Amino acid sequence: MRAELGVVEAAGPPRALGRAHGEAARSLIARGLDAWFAAVGRETKMDGRVYVESFLNATDFTKAIGSFTPALLDEVRGIAEGAAQPFATIFAYQLIDEEWAYRAGVVRAGRVRGEACSAAAVLRGDGTAVLGQNMDLPSYYDGTQILLRTRPADSPAVMVFTPAGIIGTTGLNERGVGVCVNTLGRLRHRPTGLPVAFVMRGALAQGTARDAASLVKTVPHATGQNYLLADRERVEDYECSAGGAVEVPAAGAQIAHTNHALMSTDVDPLADLERGSTTVQRLASLRDSLGELGDRVAAPDVMRALSDRGAPVCVSRGGEWITLGSVVMELTAEPALHVALGPPAETPYAKLNF
């Protein structure tokens, strides 16, 4: 656990972006990989490098990445070079949700990992929007969190919250487009298509939420995932799976989402949520916290909703899962990102601007 959020700055063409990320966060990346390999080894009884080879041999995500987000593959190559790690290892490390799906098959687990993120968005009455989420991930990522600020050569600058070595989990671009994600482990996945991290960063390369939504609706999805997209003018939500994208309508000015599908019926018949899943309770908590405020919700209201430990929307340290970080985005003429390093009930938010 670190006391302050490390900020990694990178600018230039994709490979240079990745190389700067890898060099600046080399020790954190090595630490994260060791912890990931240890967790994988406990579950699969496989050596980490052997497991990566098995995972990548059983899947083929590079075709979709090459078709829709080729620059991001170059960025990953740069991360591997800067971190002095094998490309295969760093590439596999990007594929958080896809690796969970594969691992469940290896260990023949009938239940999917479902406790991963709570999100909400509000289109405010003053012509702005607020978007936020808790990024819930396995505790082995704790201590490797960074805020990655990139200025690509040919697309908007972005700020993303992420474990070091990964191109991003959730974030905001300088034009005020925000993207939040929630795993939908019961929806169908496949060993091809565009992985979540690449969909998310591809959406952040767009100039408007409408364009981000167009990408999300167009690409072939590898994994069940909810994408909550917003800018000052619109909020859109899509549940995506191997079967495509299904829009989730807003409830008035608001949309909230956790880890169960609200609209999509593209369910994997062999998958079930983890025992003790809190996804229904967390969704109810968000709706209860924000619902009466309608289009008057402000950033502090979303922060309070995301800090609730009752459901728990905010997952404290001490278990297999943790709220690794929390982000709240103010989508205004000068967009801002508030970031809490770890569970927001225990960690203050820091505000960052472009």
Secondary structure, DSSP 8 states (H G I E B T S, - for coil): --SS-EEEEEEESHHHHHHHHHHHTHHHHHHHHHHHHHHHHHHH---HHHHHHHHHHT-B-HHHHHHH-HHHHHHHHHHHHHHT--HHHHHHHH-HHHHHHHHHHHTT-SEE-----EEEEEE-TTS-EEEEEEEEEEGGGTT-EEEEEEEESSS--EEEEEETTSS-SEEEETTS-EEEEEE-TTB---SBSB-HHHHHHHHHTSSSHHHHHHHHHHS-BSS-EEEEEE-SS-EEEEEEETTEEEE---BTTEEEE-SS-SS---B-TT-EE-TT--HHHHHHHHHHHHGGGGGG--HHHHHHHHT-TTTTSS--TTSSEEEEEEEEEEESSS-EEEEEES-TTTS-EEEEE-
